[in-house]
Amino acid sequence: MSAPNLPPSAIERLQNAQAGIGCFTGELTPRDLLVLGQCGFKASGLAMGICVMSLGGGQFGVNQFGGGQFGGYMMNLAEIQYLVDGYGSGFYNALGRLEAEANALGADGVIGIDLKFESFGEGILKVTAIGTAIKHQDRSDLKNLREMPFSTTLSAAEFSSLYRQGYCPSGMCFGYANWPSGYRVSIGFQSGEEPYLTQSIYVARNLATTRAIQYAESHGASGIVSVNLDVGRFTPDPQSGFFWVTATFTGTAIKQISPPTLNLKTSVAISLADRRLPK
């Protein structure tokens, strides 16, 4: 993953934050700060990364992808590679910039990341990642294998629970895939399964999941949590009636760094003895 140079305005903001000039920024609630503090973490500031990708491909029809038609179905099915490359590069470029900002803040990781994929015009994809950089007061072994701050969509409470179990995020992982539906839109009056469309969804989801797992394993992760798997559709040529099923996988790769240190505290919310709220 590349971490492109940051703009001068971002560098100035990060340098001031690291030097303690002004107040820190973050998307944390007072409760979040308390939970993080109990685990030895403090907020360093807001980290963000943005990437705008032009999804090249030009004009094309069904046959450009090895398509031929037979009884209304696609033959020689294959992915649209420029979409796979574009989504992957957009995600990891945005994440690389977020990590670069967190690293400039001297942080160990970024939590609560708000990740968005948005259309910014025809053939234009905008990927945005914004979260709160945090740093442990004592530990120095929480960065990932690339010696960069970890990244996760986990909230402060979720991250703290994971940390108490002896785990730490390795970073966010991503997988994108698309697969032709093999299906021409038709009008009928009977209900029934579309087997080609069903199989296309299976293929797209499996490809996206496999790519995310391969990335997580290459970064020393033992598992992936907080998985979000979206299935959609892409119609390059509305006139043909064909479309491609898309699948987007995001999650947080985690690794074990120490034995669990459970210290769960409970308090009475409603007394079962007299059915009154505690004073």
C-alpha positions in Angstrom: 0.0 0.0 0.0 1.3 3.4 -0.9 1.2 6.5 1.4 1.4 9.5 -1.0 2.8 12.8 0.2 0.4 14.9 2.2 -0.5 18.5 1.1 1.3 21.4 2.9 -1.9 22.4 4.7 -2.3 19.0 6.2 1.4 18.8 7.3 1.1 22.2 9.1 -2.0 21.0 10.9 -0.4 17.8 12.0 2.8 19.4 13.1 0.8 21.9 15.3 -1.2 19.1 16.8 1.8 17.0 17.6 3.5 20.0 19.1 0.5 20.5 21.4 -0.5 23.8 19.7 -4.2 24.3 20.0 -6.8 21.7 20.9 -7.0 18.2 19.6 -9.8 17.1 17.3 -11.7 13.8 17.2 -15.0 12.0 16.8 -15.0 10.7 20.3 -17.6 11.2 23.0 -16.7 11.9 26.7 -17.6 8.3 27.4 -15.2 7.2 24.6 -12.4 9.2 26.2 -13.1 7.5 29.5 -13.1 4.0 28.1 -9.9 4.6 26.1 -8.2 6.1 29.2 -9.0 3.0 31.2 -6.9 1.0 28.7 -4.0 3.5 28.7 -4.9 5.3 25.5 -5.3 9.0 24.7 -6.6 10.8 21.6 -4.0 12.4 19.3 -6.2 14.1 16.8 -8.3 13.6 13.7 -6.7 11.7 10.8 -8.2 11.6 7.3 -7.4 10.2 3.9 -9.1 10.9 0.5 -8.6 9.5 -3.0 -10.5 10.4 -6.1 -10.1 7.7 -8.9 -11.0 7.9 -12.5 -12.5 4.5 -13.4 -11.2 4.2 -17.0 -12.9 1.8 -19.4 -14.3 3.9 -22.2 -17.1 2.8 -24.3 -17.8 -0.9 -24.4 -20.4 -3.5 -25.0 -21.1 -7.0 -24.0 -18.7 -8.6 -26.4 -15.7 -6.6 -25.1 -15.7 -8.9 -22.1 -15.8 -12.1 -24.1 -19.5 -12.0 -24.1 -21.4 -13.7 -26.8 -25.1 -14.4 -26.4 -26.7 -17.8 -26.3 -30.4 -18.0 -25.4 -30.2 -14.6 -23.6 -27.3 -15.6 -21.4 -23.7 -14.5 -21.3 -20.9 -16.8 -22.3 -17.2 -16.8 -21.2 -17.9 -14.7 -18.1 -15.2 -12.6 -16.6 -14.6 -9.6 -14.3 -14.3 -6.0 -15.4 -10.6 -5.6 -14.3 -10.4 -1.8 -14.4 -13.1 -1.6 -11.7 -11.3 -4.2 -9.5 -8.1 -2.1 -9.9 -9.8 1.2 -9.4 -11.7 0.3 -6.2 -8.7 -1.4 -4.7 -6.3 1.5 -5.5 -8.9 4.1 -4.2 -9.3 2.3 -0.9 -5.6 1.7 -0.2 -4.6 5.2 -1.3 -7.1 6.8 1.0 -6.1 4.5 3.8 -2.4 5.2 3.2 -3.0 8.9 3.6 -5.0 8.4 6.8 -2.2 6.3 8.2 0.4 8.9 7.1 -1.5 11.6 9.0 -1.8 9.3 12.1 1.9 8.6 11.9 2.7 12.3 11.7 0.7 12.7 15.0 2.8 10.0 16.6 -0.2 7.8 17.0 -0.4 4.0 17.3 -3.6 3.6 15.4 -6.9 5.1 14.2 -10.3 4.0 15.5 -13.9 4.8 14.6 -13.1 5.2 10.9 -15.9 6.4 8.8 -15.3 4.9 5.3 -17.3 6.1 2.3 -17.3 5.1 -1.4 -19.1 7.8 -3.4 -19.8 8.5 -7.1 -18.3 11.9 -7.8 -19.5 12.1 -11.4 -19.7 9.7 -14.3 -16.7 7.3 -14.0 -15.3 9.1 -10.9 -15.0 7.3 -7.6 -14.3 9.2 -4.3 -13.0 7.2 -1.3 -13.0 9.0 2.1 -11.6 7.6 5.4 -11.8 9.7 8.6 -11.1 8.6 12.2 -9.6 9.5 15.5 -5.9 8.8 16.0 -5.0 7.3 19.4 -1.7 6.6 21.3 -0.9 4.3 24.2 0.9 5.9 27.1 3.3 3.1 27.6 3.3 0.5 24.8 5.3 0.9 21.6 4.4 -2.4 19.9 1.0 -1.7 18.5 1.8 -0.6 14.9 1.4 -3.0 12.0 4.0 -4.9 10.1 4.8 -1.9 8.0 5.5 0.1 11.2 2.5 2.3 10.5 -0.5 3.0 12.7 -3.2 0.5 12.6 -6.7 1.4 11.3 -10.1 0.1 12.2 -13.8 1.0 12.0 -14.3 -0.3 15.6 -15.7 2.2 18.0 -13.8 3.2 21.2 -15.9 0.7 23.2 -15.4 -2.1 20.7 -11.7 -1.4 20.4 -11.3 -1.4 24.2 -13.1 -4.7 24.5 -10.9 -6.2 21.8 -7.8 -4.8 23.5 -8.8 -6.3 26.9 -9.1 -9.7 25.2 -5.4 -9.4 24.2 -6.0 -8.4 20.6 -5.0 -5.4 18.5 -6.0 -4.4 15.0 -3.5 -5.0 12.2 -5.4 -2.7 9.9 -8.4 -2.5 7.7 -8.7 -5.0 4.9 -10.7 -4.7 1.6 -11.9 -6.8 -1.2 -13.9 -5.8 -4.3 -15.2 -8.0 -7.1 -17.7 -7.9 -9.9 -19.2 -10.7 -12.0 -21.5 -10.8 -15.0 -25.1 -11.7 -14.0 -25.5 -13.9 -17.1 -29.0 -12.6 -17.2 -31.0 -10.5 -19.6 -33.9 -8.6 -17.9 -37.1 -10.0 -19.1 -40.8 -9.7 -18.2 -42.6 -12.8 -17.0 -45.6 -13.8 -14.9 -44.2 -16.7 -13.0 -42.0 -16.6 -9.9 -38.8 -18.7 -9.8 -35.2 -18.6 -9.0 -32.7 -17.1 -11.5 -29.9 -19.6 -11.1 -27.3 -17.6 -13.2 -27.9 -14.5 -11.1 -27.7 -16.5 -7.8 -24.4 -18.0 -8.9 -23.1 -14.6 -9.9 -23.7 -13.2 -6.5 -22.0 -16.2 -4.9 -18.9 -15.8 -7.2 -18.6 -12.0 -6.5 -19.0 -12.4 -2.8 -16.4 -15.2 -2.6 -13.9 -13.3 -4.8 -14.2 -10.1 -2.6 -13.9 -12.1 0.6 -10.9 -14.1 -0.6 -9.0 -10.9 -1.6 -9.7 -9.4 1.9 -8.5 -12.6 3.6 -5.4 -12.8 1.5 -4.5 -9.2 2.4 -5.2 -9.8 6.1 -3.0 -12.9 6.2 -0.2 -11.1 4.5 -0.2 -8.6 7.4 0.1 -11.2 10.1 -3.6 -11.2 11.1 -5.3 -14.2 12.8 -8.8 -13.0 12.0 -11.2 -10.4 10.7 -13.9 -8.7 12.7 -16.5 -6.0 12.1 -17.1 -7.3 8.5 -19.3 -5.4 6.2 -20.2 -7.1 2.9 -22.3 -5.2 0.4 -23.7 -6.5 -2.8 -24.8 -4.2 -5.6 -24.9 -3.9 -9.4 -23.1 -2.2 -12.2 -24.7 -1.6 -15.6 -22.1 -0.6 -18.2 -24.5 -0.8 -21.1 -28.2 -0.3 -20.2 -29.2 -0.9 -23.8 -28.0 -4.5 -23.7 -30.0 -5.5 -20.5 -26.9 -7.1 -19.0 -25.4 -6.0 -15.7 -22.5 -7.0 -13.4 -23.0 -8.0 -9.7 -20.6 -6.1 -7.4 -19.4 -7.2 -4.0 -17.5 -5.0 -1.5 -15.9 -6.5 1.6 -14.5 -4.3 4.4 -13.3 -5.4 7.8 -10.7 -5.1 10.5 -7.8 -7.6 10.6 -6.7 -8.4 14.1 -3.7 -10.1 15.8 -3.1 -11.3 19.3 -0.5 -9.3 21.2 -1.0 -10.5 24.9 -3.0 -12.8 27.1 -6.6 -11.5 27.9 -6.8 -9.0 30.8 -10.5 -9.1 31.7 -11.5 -6.5 34.2 -15.2 -6.2 33.7 -17.1 -3.9 36.1 -20.8 -4.1 36.7 -23.2 -1.9 38.4 -26.9 -2.3 39.5 -29.3 -0.7 37.1 -32.5 -1.9 38.7 -32.7 -3.6 42.1 -34.6 -6.9 41.9 -35.1 -6.8 45.7 -37.5 -3.8 45.9 -37.9 -3.0 42.2 -36.5 0.5 42.7 -33.8 2.3 40.9 -30.6 2.7 43.0 -30.0 6.1 44.6 
